[in-house]
Amino acid sequence: MAAPGQGGGHGERRRIDLRASLERVARGGIPLRAEERLADEAGPHKRLFTSDLSVGDFLLARDAGAHPIAQIMGSSIFHIAQIPDYKGKTAEIKAISDGHRHSRRRALKRLAQEAKLVGADAVIGAQLRERMITMGARGKGGDDGGEVIEFTVVGTAIRAPFLTHEPGEPIVTDLSAQDLWALVQDGWEPCGFLFEYCKYHGWHVTQSSGSGTGEVTSANQVVEAARQIVVDRMTADAKKAGAEIVVGGDVSIDVREVPCGFASCKLDDLDVNVSWFATGIRRIPGWKAPAHELPRMMLSMMPVGRRVETSIGGGDDDANDVERAAENAEENALELDEANEPDDG
């Protein structure tokens, strides 16, 4: 049997143990076939790599001291079971929140595993995509679980020896190569991709047939409660990653009014989804600002003194100069005429 990453001749790939591959995926790993592909890309006979970098990103990544290796990805399809009746209370629906968070973590974990297999120090330009495969039940008006969701994250693995990270734990960030270049110039580095999610339900928040004009304070409180949960979790994640600052925050808040579930009730409920993606950054240990070369001395191209052909403005001094110049010219002309007159004697 051919070794991993080597075909069996004539372009054939070696056979894999499908059951073992599925068991690896069930444990949160990546398929054997994906590991074989990555071995080809990172091995001594690696082929042309792919990436989602633009030309500018590619050049700036190299200028920052990073070298792109390969385009990698991680994915997770997750089923959220039917949840118990949560009507009658205002609180986070943890079954849905935890399902989204767990699925995203698995996708990012698989991305990091692929990055490790190609010997990457980091993954830049990570893009997380969400897709609803199967819509869950909506019998009570709100989100009752029973849905199937997919999260896929794609990025470019790079070698960047100047980044500090634990061995075998590449840094994942959604920052572009241009962002990375700008950070490095000022002594900063990414230390982790941060994300949080909260599904929050507010009971009897709005009136379905209300005709008054004014702020719905109860609805504001529900949205703020959901947002604060995400902020607190994101802050804890940033501290755990050793971040000093969180940048590139992408916050999404989706608010939907849903029926209460009782036909005779005039009050509606509120479903709130809060999602936040960002990157934690910290100072590069021991970084010193590079000494910038002083610009070469440039000689001024401005004229020194006043030249005869220099145009003259309309000031009093300029007018006097013109008058004196005219008088001198007239005197010179008279002297020249006298010198040229014939001598009568």
Order of alpha helices (4+ residues) and beta strands (2+ residues): alpha-alpha-alpha-beta-beta-alpha-beta-beta-beta-alpha-beta-alpha-beta-beta-alpha
